[in-house]
Amino acid sequence: MSEELYESSRYWQSRYSDLMSDYLKEAEENIELKKQLKRLKA
């Protein structure tokens, strides 16, 4: 594998994992908000 290709795939893998962790964090926060809303409504 050429060096450049290797570097760019490394870059995209780290970008992807950053995006995924941000996404998961937001999803967790949304779940928490929904739980709190349910508690308020109940």
Secondary structure, 3 states (H helix, E strand, C coil): CCHHHHHHHHHHHHHHHHHHHHHHHHHHHHHHHHHHHHHHHC
